[in-house]
Amino acid sequence: MTTILIDADACPVVNETIRIAENFGFRCMLICDTAHEMHRDGAETIIVSKGADAVDFVLVNRVQKDDIVVTQDYGLAAMVLAKQGHPIDQNGRLYTSENIDQLLFARHTAQKVRMAGGRLRGPKKRSKESNLKFEESLKKLCASLINA
């Protein structure tokens, strides 16, 4: 059975993801650290100790082929792709073998700018349209896995 795993620390689309997982009959799992602990009906919650990348390592060790992972972390997305999972971000962008290298390079470049004292713009304020786009993309991804 397909599982949707959510990198739940600061994820803005937890409720939408759980609802869609239920509609498709998929299992849903929230993975968060003790600083972001949450529980929702319709999802299993796994709480890990705080620590750099602690959630990422637990999540990637649980992901199976064709599972879906909701994350905004490019590094985690790359590991999910390596395990033949389907990572998607909170705005509905699918991470793929075609775009992950460019995203990782952009992240690396941004880190270098910040380490040199530079500042970069933060993300735009979350909109209702962002949630709708996410839902549409996640539904398409779920449907494609059922029809595969």
Backbone as CSV, one residue per row, in Angstrom:
resi,resn,N_x,N_y,N_z,CA_x,CA_y,CA_z,C_x,C_y,C_z
1,MET,0.840,-1.189,0.000,0.000,0.000,0.000,0.881,1.248,0.000
2,THR,0.498,2.189,-0.805,1.235,3.450,-0.861,1.045,4.227,0.437
3,THR,2.128,4.808,0.900,2.099,5.666,2.081,2.504,7.067,1.662
4,ILE,1.841,8.057,2.226,2.271,9.447,2.071,2.934,9.834,3.385
5,LEU,4.219,10.138,3.305,4.983,10.554,4.476,5.150,12.064,4.413
6,ILE,4.937,12.722,5.536,5.021,14.188,5.574,6.163,14.607,6.486
7,ASP,7.088,15.372,5.932,8.127,16.036,6.707,7.389,17.177,7.414
8,ALA,6.836,16.860,8.587,5.797,17.695,9.184,6.304,18.933,9.920
9,ASP,7.593,19.053,10.140,8.105,20.257,10.799,7.835,21.458,9.905
10,ALA,6.933,22.313,10.317,6.581,23.547,9.603,5.936,23.306,8.238
11,CYS,5.311,22.173,8.027,4.631,21.905,6.756,3.259,22.568,6.761
12,PRO,2.960,23.427,5.775,1.687,24.151,5.771,0.509,23.371,5.174
13,VAL,0.746,22.157,4.664,-0.327,21.430,3.965,-0.608,20.063,4.594
14,VAL,-0.438,19.959,5.896,-0.663,18.683,6.589,-2.115,18.245,6.454
15,ASN,-3.053,19.121,6.773,-4.467,18.728,6.737,-4.927,18.366,5.329
16,GLU,-4.481,19.127,4.342,-4.842,18.841,2.952,-4.306,17.472,2.528
17,THR,-3.072,17.174,2.932,-2.451,15.900,2.572,-3.193,14.728,3.196
18,ILE,-3.547,14.852,4.459,-4.278,13.774,5.145,-5.615,13.520,4.450
19,ARG,-6.310,14.589,4.112,-7.614,14.446,3.441,-7.469,13.714,2.105
20,ILE,-6.475,14.097,1.328,-6.258,13.469,0.020,-5.834,12.005,0.200
21,ALA,-4.975,11.732,1.166,-4.561,10.343,1.435,-5.787,9.488,1.760
22,GLU,-6.672,10.006,2.595,-7.889,9.264,2.943,-8.757,9.023,1.714
23,ASN,-8.890,10.034,0.854,-9.710,9.893,-0.354,-9.174,8.815,-1.289
24,PHE,-7.858,8.632,-1.320,-7.261,7.631,-2.198,-7.021,6.299,-1.489
25,GLY,-7.317,6.237,-0.210,-7.096,5.003,0.540,-5.636,4.745,0.850
26,PHE,-4.841,5.808,0.878,-3.417,5.684,1.184,-3.197,5.892,2.674
27,ARG,-2.184,5.259,3.182,-1.761,5.460,4.565,-1.048,6.808,4.640
28,CYS,-1.162,7.504,5.763,-0.513,8.805,5.926,0.280,8.807,7.229
29,MET,1.503,9.332,7.163,2.389,9.338,8.313,3.023,10.718,8.470
30,LEU,2.903,11.284,9.650,3.551,12.558,9.986,4.831,12.243,10.739
31,ILE,5.925,12.850,10.322,7.176,12.677,11.049,7.642,14.068,11.458
32,CYS,7.793,14.256,12.770,8.162,15.573,13.287,9.080,15.399,14.490
33,ASP,9.751,16.481,14.855,10.597,16.400,16.044,9.842,16.931,17.253
34,THR,10.452,16.803,18.411,9.776,17.152,19.663,9.406,18.630,19.743
35,ALA,10.077,19.488,18.990,9.756,20.920,18.989,8.533,21.238,18.133
36,HIS,8.139,20.313,17.247,7.014,20.546,16.333,5.962,19.451,16.457
37,GLU,5.876,18.820,17.608,4.991,17.671,17.781,3.554,18.012,17.404
38,MET,2.948,17.113,16.621,1.551,17.297,16.225,0.900,15.939,16.051
39,HIS,-0.391,15.916,16.255,-1.186,14.707,16.047,-2.428,15.117,15.276
40,ARG,-2.810,14.312,14.290,-3.999,14.580,13.483,-4.742,13.268,13.271
41,ASP,-6.071,13.359,13.291,-6.878,12.203,12.932,-6.569,11.834,11.484
42,GLY,-6.490,10.544,11.220,-6.244,10.086,9.862,-4.780,9.901,9.518
43,ALA,-3.900,10.140,10.491,-2.465,9.988,10.227,-1.771,9.418,11.456
44,GLU,-0.805,8.580,11.195,0.081,8.085,12.249,1.156,9.144,12.468
45,THR,1.551,9.373,13.713,2.596,10.352,14.009,3.813,9.657,14.584
46,ILE,4.964,10.004,14.062,6.237,9.527,14.596,7.001,10.758,15.058
47,ILE,7.383,10.753,16.321,8.099,11.896,16.895,9.544,11.483,17.135
48,VAL,10.467,12.306,16.659,11.889,12.021,16.824,12.527,13.116,17.659
49,SER,13.705,12.823,18.193,14.423,13.826,18.965,14.811,14.993,18.066
50,LYS,14.942,16.148,18.704,15.422,17.311,17.957,16.858,17.064,17.548
51,GLY,17.197,17.595,16.410,18.571,17.464,15.932,18.608,17.711,14.441
52,ALA,19.739,18.162,13.982,19.884,18.463,12.560,19.577,17.219,11.730
53,ASP,18.606,17.336,10.868,18.231,16.280,9.924,17.682,15.015,10.571
54,ALA,17.328,15.043,11.847,16.809,13.844,12.517,15.539,13.337,11.840
55,VAL,14.628,14.247,11.526,13.383,13.870,10.855,13.695,13.289,9.474
56,ASP,14.613,13.921,8.758,14.954,13.468,7.407,15.449,12.027,7.407
57,PHE,16.314,11.680,8.349,16.878,10.330,8.369,15.824,9.286,8.739
58,VAL,14.952,9.609,9.671,13.881,8.671,10.013,12.952,8.502,8.815
59,LEU,12.611,9.585,8.169,11.702,9.522,7.025,12.311,8.707,5.884
60,VAL,13.541,8.989,5.517,14.131,8.290,4.377,14.322,6.804,4.683
61,ASN,14.494,6.439,5.931,14.602,5.026,6.286,13.259,4.303,6.226
62,ARG,12.171,5.045,6.234,10.835,4.440,6.174,10.244,4.425,4.765
63,VAL,10.737,5.282,3.890,10.134,5.399,2.563,10.406,4.148,1.738
64,GLN,9.388,3.726,1.017,9.460,2.556,0.132,9.220,3.020,-1.302
65,LYS,9.533,2.146,-2.249,9.295,2.443,-3.661,7.836,2.858,-3.856
66,ASP,7.626,3.925,-4.599,6.323,4.497,-4.941,5.591,5.177,-3.785
67,ASP,6.232,5.330,-2.622,5.643,6.167,-1.578,5.778,7.625,-2.001
68,ILE,4.930,8.458,-1.439,4.949,9.902,-1.692,5.498,10.584,-0.445
69,VAL,6.352,11.571,-0.643,6.906,12.329,0.481,6.657,13.812,0.242
70,VAL,6.012,14.453,1.201,5.766,15.895,1.149,6.877,16.571,1.945
71,THR,7.707,17.348,1.253,8.829,18.023,1.901,9.234,19.245,1.089
72,GLN,9.842,20.199,1.773,10.420,21.327,1.051,11.952,21.256,1.090
73,ASP,12.476,20.141,1.578,13.912,19.938,1.721,14.470,19.237,0.485
74,TYR,15.307,19.942,-0.275,15.863,19.385,-1.508,16.745,18.164,-1.248
75,GLY,17.516,18.205,-0.177,18.377,17.068,0.146,17.567,15.818,0.435
76,LEU,16.511,15.977,1.221,15.623,14.847,1.502,14.958,14.363,0.225
77,ALA,14.534,15.283,-0.610,13.899,14.914,-1.882,14.847,14.067,-2.730
78,ALA,16.125,14.427,-2.760,17.108,13.663,-3.532,17.227,12.238,-2.993
79,MET,17.230,12.087,-1.662,17.311,10.748,-1.070,16.057,9.925,-1.368
80,VAL,14.902,10.577,-1.369,13.639,9.897,-1.690,13.658,9.418,-3.139
81,LEU,14.137,10.264,-4.039,14.246,9.863,-5.446,15.149,8.638,-5.593
82,ALA,16.237,8.599,-4.835,17.161,7.469,-4.905,16.489,6.172,-4.461
83,LYS,15.476,6.282,-3.609,14.738,5.099,-3.149,13.482,4.850,-3.984
84,GLN,13.368,5.534,-5.120,12.260,5.402,-6.063,10.921,5.842,-5.469
85,GLY,11.001,6.850,-4.583,9.798,7.480,-4.057,9.453,8.695,-4.902
86,HIS,8.380,9.370,-4.518,7.875,10.524,-5.268,7.784,11.739,-4.348
87,PRO,8.844,12.549,-4.288,8.787,13.748,-3.447,8.033,14.890,-4.136
88,ILE,7.306,15.643,-3.336,6.532,16.794,-3.811,6.653,17.885,-2.751
89,ASP,6.742,19.144,-3.185,6.847,20.216,-2.198,5.466,20.777,-1.860
90,GLN,5.426,21.684,-0.906,4.167,22.230,-0.389,3.434,23.096,-1.398
91,ASN,4.091,23.404,-2.520,3.442,24.188,-3.573,3.034,23.329,-4.763
92,GLY,3.239,22.020,-4.661,2.813,21.111,-5.711,3.879,20.801,-6.743
93,ARG,5.105,21.285,-6.531,6.186,20.963,-7.472,6.678,19.550,-7.183
94,LEU,6.733,18.735,-8.220,7.298,17.402,-8.095,8.802,17.499,-8.265
95,TYR,9.538,16.887,-7.363,10.974,16.781,-7.525,11.218,15.573,-8.427
96,THR,12.078,15.735,-9.408,12.349,14.661,-10.359,13.858,14.554,-10.597
97,SER,14.251,13.484,-11.257,15.670,13.349,-11.599,16.095,14.450,-12.567
98,GLU,15.131,15.062,-13.261,15.443,16.144,-14.196,15.667,17.492,-13.506
99,ASN,15.067,17.723,-12.333,15.205,19.046,-11.707,15.980,19.057,-10.394
100,ILE,16.258,17.898,-9.807,16.848,17.893,-8.463,18.268,18.453,-8.438
101,ASP,19.079,18.159,-9.456,20.454,18.670,-9.456,20.477,20.199,-9.490
102,GLN,19.623,20.779,-10.308,19.557,22.242,-10.391,19.099,22.838,-9.056
103,LEU,18.125,22.220,-8.411,17.638,22.721,-7.121,18.717,22.612,-6.047
104,LEU,19.432,21.499,-6.021,20.514,21.335,-5.045,21.626,22.350,-5.290
105,PHE,21.937,22.623,-6.550,22.962,23.610,-6.868,22.523,25.005,-6.421
106,ALA,21.256,25.343,-6.650,20.736,26.652,-6.230,20.796,26.781,-4.711
107,ARG,20.483,25.699,-4.006,20.557,25.720,-2.534,21.997,25.943,-2.088
108,HIS,22.930,25.245,-2.722,24.345,25.381,-2.387,24.822,26.823,-2.618
109,THR,24.438,27.392,-3.748,24.822,28.762,-4.073,24.255,29.741,-3.049
110,ALA,22.998,29.545,-2.662,22.371,30.423,-1.661,23.084,30.312,-0.315
111,GLN,23.501,29.113,0.053,24.235,28.936,1.316,25.561,29.692,1.276
112,LYS,26.236,29.649,0.133,27.510,30.368,-0.009,27.294,31.874,0.128
113,VAL,26.227,32.389,-0.465,25.918,33.818,-0.372,25.660,34.193,1.089
114,ARG,24.853,33.385,1.788,24.551,33.679,3.198,25.807,33.600,4.068
115,MET,26.651,32.598,3.811,27.886,32.456,4.607,28.837,33.630,4.388
116,ALA,28.741,34.252,3.223,29.579,35.415,2.927,28.953,36.701,3.454
117,GLY,27.831,36.587,4.164,27.184,37.757,4.742,26.089,38.357,3.889
118,GLY,25.810,37.744,2.762,24.760,38.252,1.880,23.376,37.877,2.386
119,ARG,22.403,38.563,1.858,21.009,38.287,2.228,20.232,37.951,0.970
120,LEU,19.300,37.032,1.126,18.439,36.640,0.015,16.989,36.855,0.427
121,ARG,16.160,37.025,-0.559,14.732,37.167,-0.264,14.175,35.865,0.277
122,GLY,13.260,35.987,1.212,12.585,34.811,1.730,11.445,34.415,0.805
123,PRO,10.763,33.348,1.127,9.648,32.913,0.282,8.475,33.884,0.368
124,LYS,7.653,33.859,-0.689,6.456,34.703,-0.687,5.479,34.185,0.371
125,LYS,4.592,35.069,0.810,3.577,34.688,1.775,2.687,33.599,1.170
126,ARG,2.335,32.634,1.974,1.518,31.503,1.515,0.127,32.001,1.141
127,SER,-0.383,31.517,0.006,-1.699,31.942,-0.452,-2.632,30.741,-0.578
128,LYS,-3.902,31.028,-0.668,-4.899,29.979,-0.872,-4.633,29.271,-2.201
129,GLU,-4.196,30.035,-3.202,-3.878,29.453,-4.510,-2.749,28.430,-4.405
130,SER,-1.775,28.690,-3.517,-0.674,27.740,-3.315,-1.216,26.410,-2.793
131,ASN,-2.149,26.485,-1.859,-2.751,25.261,-1.323,-3.516,24.513,-2.400
132,LEU,-4.259,25.240,-3.233,-5.036,24.599,-4.293,-4.121,23.939,-5.323
133,LYS,-3.033,24.603,-5.668,-2.077,24.029,-6.617,-1.454,22.761,-6.036
134,PHE,-1.112,22.799,-4.745,-0.574,21.614,-4.086,-1.575,20.463,-4.157
135,GLU,-2.818,20.742,-3.791,-3.842,19.696,-3.785,-4.018,19.084,-5.174
136,GLU,-4.052,19.915,-6.189,-4.218,19.435,-7.561,-3.052,18.525,-7.960
137,SER,-1.828,18.946,-7.664,-0.648,18.143,-8.007,-0.618,16.829,-7.233
138,LEU,-0.948,16.878,-5.951,-0.930,15.657,-5.136,-2.002,14.677,-5.616
139,LYS,-3.178,15.179,-5.957,-4.229,14.295,-6.475,-3.801,13.626,-7.779
140,LYS,-3.174,14.386,-8.676,-2.687,13.812,-9.937,-1.640,12.732,-9.671
141,LEU,-0.731,13.009,-8.739,0.304,12.038,-8.410,-0.320,10.767,-7.833
142,CYS,-1.258,10.908,-6.917,-1.940,9.755,-6.326,-2.653,8.936,-7.391
143,ALA,-3.367,9.619,-8.266,-4.106,8.932,-9.332,-3.147,8.179,-10.250
144,SER,-1.993,8.778,-10.544,-1.034,8.111,-11.432,-0.488,6.830,-10.807
145,LEU,-0.348,6.818,-9.478,0.158,5.621,-8.804,-0.909,4.524,-8.760
146,ILE,-2.159,4.915,-8.655,-3.242,3.920,-8.657,-3.382,3.308,-10.043
147,ASN,-3.206,4.127,-11.071,-3.392,3.672,-12.452,-2.140,3.022,-13.035
148,ALA,-1.060,2.978,-12.280,0.214,2.433,-12.812,0.168,0.913,-12.907
